[in-house]
Amino acid sequence: HIAATNNSGIVTNVSGANINVVINDGTVIDGIHVGGNHGVFKVYSGAKVTMNGGEIKNTTGWNSNGVVAGMYGGTFVMNGGIICSNSSVYGPDNGRNAAIYLHANSVM
């Protein structure tokens, strides 16, 4: 359970084409509360997050561009696992509080 304000990437903040974060079975990311930009993962400049299993749940983002993942030129691959019960609370910019926010040639 982590709480923070104005942080980018509470669990990971990755940038670069050779970086690959892998989430496998047994991983539980639960109850993270973030404010500012980008929630659980910030994935930039060709970096990649691969989710093969596990859970991301009960995460809340205040004014976050991507409660679960904020992507700017990154890749999010979901082969398995569960993303559920995540919420965004406030966002002055329309459409910017999605669970996974893709921007600038990002791919899911």
N, C-alpha and C positions, 0 to 999 in steps of 0.2 A: 504494500500500500504506500504509494508515493504521492505527495502533493507538492506542487511548485507553481510559481508564476513567472511569466515572461521567459520561459525556456523553450528551446527548440529541440525536440527529441529527448524525451525523458528516459527511455530505455536505450535507444541508440540514436546517434547523430552521425550519419555516414555520408562520405563524399569520395568519389573516385571509382573508376571503372573496374578495378580489381577487388573491390570489397563486396562480399556476399555474406549476409547474415541469415542463418538458417534456424527456424523454429521447428522442433521435432515434438513427437508425442511426449506427454508428461510436463510440458511447459505450460504454466498458468500465469498469465499477466492479468491481475485483477485489482480493481479499485484505484486506478491512477487518476488524479485530478490535476489538470493542467490549465494554465492561462497563457495568453500570448500566442505565439505561432507554433504550429505543428505539435501533435500530441505524443503518442507512444513512440513512434518512429519518425525520424526525419531522414529522407533518402534523396540525396542530391547527386548530380553530375555523374550519372552512369552506375551508381551503386545499386545493389539488388538485395531485396528481402525475399526469402523463400519460406513459405509456411507449409510444412508437410503434415503438421498435427498440432496439438495443443489448443489453448483457448486464450482469447483476448476478450475480456468482459468487464462490465461495470465501470468503464472508463468515462469520465466526464471532461469535456473541453469547454472552456470559456473563451470565446473569440478565437478559436483554434481553426487553422486551415488544415483540416484533417485530424479528427479526434484519434483515429487509430494510426494513420500514416499520412504525412505531408510529403508530397513527392514533387521534385523539381528536376526533371531530366533523369529520373530513376525508374526502377522496375520493381513491382510487387507481384510475386508468383504465389498463388494459393492452390496447392495440390490437395490439401486436406485441412482438418482442424475446424474450429468454430470461432466466429467473431459475432458476439451477441451482446445485447443489453448495454450498448454504448450510447452516449447522448451528448449533444451539444446544447449549451445553455443560452448563449448570447452571441450574436455576430452582427456587427453593423454593415458588413459587406454581404450583399445577397449571394447565396450559393456557395459560400466559402466555409461552411461548417459541416461538410460531409464527413462520413466516417473515414473514407479514404479520398483524399484530395489530390487530383492529378493535374499537373501544370507543366508547361514547357516540354512537350514530347515525352512525358512520362507514360508508362505502360503498366496495365494490370492484366 
